[in-house]
Amino acid sequence: MQYKLNNKIKLLLILISMLLLSSCDVKKNAADVEKEFQREFPNVRYEVLEKSENENEGKLGGYAAQIKAKDLDDDFTFNIYSVLVGNTGFGIVQEYKTDYLAEELKFINSNLEDKIKDFEFEFGKKYNPGAINLYFNYIDKITLDKKMQEVEDYLLYVFNLENKLVIEVNANFDLENADNGLERKDPHPTIVTFSQKEFEKNITIEDNIKNKIDIFKEAAFINYAINSRLFLLPNNDYPLSLVTDNAKYKGFISRFSVKVDGENYQWEDLITTNVEVLHYRVLYEVLKRTEYESLEGTATSYSFIGKDNKKYEFSDKFIDEILDKNSINSGDEKLSTYYLVDGEVNYFTLSYTRYLTFEKLKEITGYEFSRVKYGE
């Protein structure tokens, strides 16, 4: 009886909580968000140009209120928003947002054309119109070191002018240029956020930026080393230990073993992704090291006779025109990569990469490939 009563009480409390939450709207009108802006930026002199409100805004990311204003010291315009970030049965939630810092940075950048020519900027995103993203590409250690120094110089300069900035910096290992125009830009860039809120309190902003740049550069270089090893790019400016000794990346890469005529082979310096595929340059090394009889050429252009007695040809130069968007290999109309089988075009597993599945490799070579996790 006591047990049933306790369950009924719990259920009643849950229902009461849901009823209370369903009426807990958090709304902010134009006056509310302007007050929050003034608290965040007490020293900014500005003039309101326009005000608008849409109390019934129902689209997530939409503006329930917007104030357009002009900075009276630097003569740029910015906005103050009430952004709808929640709209469920539990109520409406609106938050104060502003793009003041983003617009201020645009103003600063307008006088820095030479210093930022190698950067790309993206301002604003859903729910956060004031977001700032900086992107740069690198293709090797030399360009990484150069770009990192440029980023450091830039951040030191802009944070000296405005220490409230929040800038997310994205370092892209640019495979489109590093790998003969084939691969996509790295879909997983190395990202570090520079913000006073995340800086250490007991050292200067300058030292914080320099320390984070050192960590950033190391992480981007590891990313570069891993991708270089996955695709066997023709570079030797990184130690293999950067790949093999970084445990936190082991979930994204793996070693593999190859069974040939009953004998197993495994190499420390050859790796693949965390799925059962292999890059065609890595395949060349496997065939070379196992003394595949008909192999001819180099890692970037080679051929061999498969177990089906057909001639297989691979080359960095095999890049198709943009495929028809209705093709199953269209890759969203990206340039497609292919190989030849007795002179006929065959596309790789994904149209914009040079990967073949372990299953396909067995069909072609007779070799049995299997993934080996690090530590095994």
N, C-alpha and C positions, 0 to 999 in steps of 0.2 A: 504493500500500500504506500509506504514511504517513497519507494523507488518510483512508482507511477506519479506520485505527487510532485516529486523533484523534476521529473521529465516535463510535466505540464507547466511548472513554473519556468523552466528553462525556455520552453517553446513560447510562453507568454512574453518573456523578456526579449526574445529574439524578434517577435512580431512588433513589440513596442519600439525597439531599436530601429527596425526597418521603417516604421511609420515616421519616426523622428528624423531619420536620415533623408527620407523622401521629400521632406519639406525644408532641408538644409541647403537652400540656394546660397551661393557665394557670388554676389553680383557687384560689379564695379562700374559706376558711371563715369562720365568725363571728369567731373570734379574729383572723384576718388583717385583716378589714375594720375591726374595732374599733381595732387598732393604727394603721391608716392614718388613721382619724378622729382619734385622739389626736395624731398627728403634725401633721395639718392644723389642729386646734383645741386646742392645748395648754392654753389657759386656760379651757376650758369645763368647768364642774362639772356632772356629770350622774349620774343613777341609772338603771341598766338595769332595765327593767320586764319585758321578754320577750325570749327568744331562740328562733329556730327555724332549722333547716337542711333543705335538700332537695338532697342531693348529686346526685340524678338529674334535676334540673330540665333539661328539654330545649327549652323554648320560649324563643325569642329575646326578650329583655326581661324574662324571668322571674327570680325571685329564688332563688339557690342558698342564700342565707343572709339573715336579716333580724334586726336588733336594734331593738327599740322602747325608747326611752329618754326620760327627763324632764330638762329643763334646770332645775337647782336654783336658779338666780338669777332667771329670768323665768317659771318655771312653765308651760312649754309642752312638748309632746311632739314628738319627731322620730324618724327612722328612719335606720339605717345598713344598707346593702345590699351583697350580692355579686350583681351583675347579669350574667346570661348575655348576652354581646354577640357571641359567635361559636360556631358549632356545625357544623363541616363535617368533611370527611375529613381535614383538617389538624389537627383537635383542638378541644377545648373551651376557650373563653376567657371568663373571668369577671373583672369589674372592680369595684373599690370605688366606691360612690356613696353620697351622703347627701342627704337633703332638709332638713338642719339650717338652711341659710340661707333656704330657702323658708318653713319654719315660723317662723323668727325674724322674717322680714319680715311674715308674717301677724300675728304678735304685735304688731309695731310699728304695722302698719296699723290694728289694732283701736282705737288711740288717736288716729287721724287721719281720722276719718270725713269731716269737712268738707273737708279738703285733697285727698282722693282721690275725691270723689263723681263726678267726670267721667272717672275712669279705670276700665278693666276689667282684671282680673288673671287670668292663667292659670298654674297651678302644675303642674309635672311634665309629662313626656312620655316616650315609649318610650325606653328605655336611659338616661334621665336624669331620675329622679324629683325632682331638686332644681331643675329648670329654672324660670326666672321670666320671664314675658312680661307686659309692661304695654302696654295698647292705649288709644288715644284717637282721637276723630274730630274733624275740622274741616271746615267748609264754605266758608270764604273766608279771606282774609289776616288779617282781624281775629281770627277764632276761632283760626287757626293761631298767631298771635303770643301770644294769651292762654293757649292750652293749653301752648305751649312754655315760657312763663314758669312755669306751674304745675308742669310736669315738672321744670324746672331746680330750683325751690325744693324739690320733693319729693326729688329725688336728692341734693341738697346735705344735706338733713336726714338721710336714711337712711344715706348713706355716712359721715356723721359718727358715727353710732351703730355701724355695721358696715361696715368698709372692704373686706371680702372678698366683698361681694355681686357677683353677675353678673346684670345685668338687661337683657333685650332689649326695647327700646322700639319700638312699632309705631305709626306715624302714618297713619291711614286718611283719605283724602279721601272724605268720606261722600256719595257720589252719590245715595244713597237720599233724603237730605234736600235736597241741593243741586239736584237735578234732578227736582223734583216727585214724589218718591216712586217714581221709575221704575227707575233704574239700580241695579245691585248696589253694595254697598260695594266700594271699590277692591280687586280681588283681588291687587294687587301693592303692599302698603303700603311706605312708606319705613321702613326698619329700621336702627337703630343699637344696638350693644351697649355698655353701660357696665360696665367691669370694670377693676379695678386692674391686671390682667395686660396690658391693652391701653393703659393710660395712659402718657403720657410720664413718664420717671423724674425729669427735672430740674425739674418744676414740681409744685405742690401738687395734691391731689385736687380741690379746689375749682376751680382754674384749668382742670384737665383737663375737668371736667364742663362748665364754661362754654364752653370752646373746642369741645367736641363738640356742644353744643347749637347753637352758631352754624352749624356745618357741617350738622347735622341739619335745622335750620330752612330753610336754603337749599335742600337737596335736596328737602324736602317741598313747598316753594313752587314749585320747578320742576315737580314731579309734578302739583301743582295747576294750574299754568299750561297744561301739556300736555293734561291731561284737559279743562280748560275750553275749550281750543281745538278739541279733537276733537269735543266735543258742542256747541260754540258756546253755552256757558252765558251768561246775561245778566249778565256782570260785566266790569269793566274795570280791575281793581286789580292788573294785572301787565303788564309790557312784553312785546311780541311777541318781542323778542330773546331772552327766556328760553326760548322754544320753538325759534326758528330757529338760535340760536347754540350750543346744547348738543349737541355732537357725540356724546356717549356715549348719547344717547337716539335717535339717528337710525336705529338698527336696529329701533326699536319704532314709529316714525311715518314717514310719507312724505307728500310732496306728490302732487298728481294733475293731470292735464291733461284737458280736455274738448274734443272735436271736435264743432262744431256747423256744419252746412252748409258743410263744407270748411275752416272756420276753427278754429284751436286757441286755447284759452284756458288760462291758468294763473295762480294767485294765490298770493302769498307768505303771506297770512294765513289761507288755508284749507288744512287738512291732513286726513289720514285715518290709519288704522292701517297696519301693515305687510302687510295682506292687502287684497284688492280689494273693499272695502265702503265705504259712506259713510253717515254719520249723516243723519237726515232733516232736521235744521236746516241742515246744510251744503248739502244738496240745495236747500233754499229759497234760500240765498244764490246758488247757481249759477244757478238759474232766474231770479232777480231780476236778476243781473248780465248775463245773456245775453238779457234782455228777453223771457222766455217769455210768449207772447201772452195766455194764459188764466189766468195766475197771479193769485190773489187771497188776501189775508190777511196774516198776519205769520209770523215764523219759528216761533212756537209753535202756530200754528193756521192752516193754509192749504189751498187746493185748486187744482186745475188739470185741464184736459182732456188726457188722454194721447194718444199717437199712435194708439191703438186707439179713440179717441172716447169713452172711458169717463171718468167723473169720479173723480179720486183726491183723497182728503181725509186730512190728517195733523193730529194735535193732541196736545199734552201730556196732554190729558184722556182720551185713549183708552187706558184701562187695564182689562183684563179681570179677572174674578174668577179665583180659583185654578182652573187647568185640571185636568181629570181626569188622574190620574197615568198613564193608559194612552195619552193623546194624544201624538202625535209632537212637539207643541209645548208639552208640559207644563212643560219646564224644571225638572224635579224639584218640581213643584207650586208654583212661584213665580208671583207675579202676572205676567200676560203683557201685552205691548204689541201694538197692532195699528194698521192703517190701513183706510180704507174704499175700496172700488172699486164705484162705482154703488150705494153704500149697504150693500154686503156686507163682512163682516169678513174681512180678510186679515192673517195674522201676519207680523211681521218675520222676518228670517233666523234670529235667535235670539229666543226668546220673551220674554226679559227685557231686550232692548236695542231700539234704534230704528235698526238698521243694515239697509241693502239692498245686495245685491251689485251690482257694476258691470254684470253681465249683465242683472239684473233692471231696473236703471235704464235701460239701452239699450232694453229691451223696452217700458218705460213711456213714456220721453221721446223716444227716437230719438237721444239723445246718446251719443257713444262716450267712455267714461271709461277712463283708463289711469293706472297708478301711476308716479310720477316720484321716483326716489331723490334724496336731498339730494346736491348736488354735480354733478348732471346738468343 
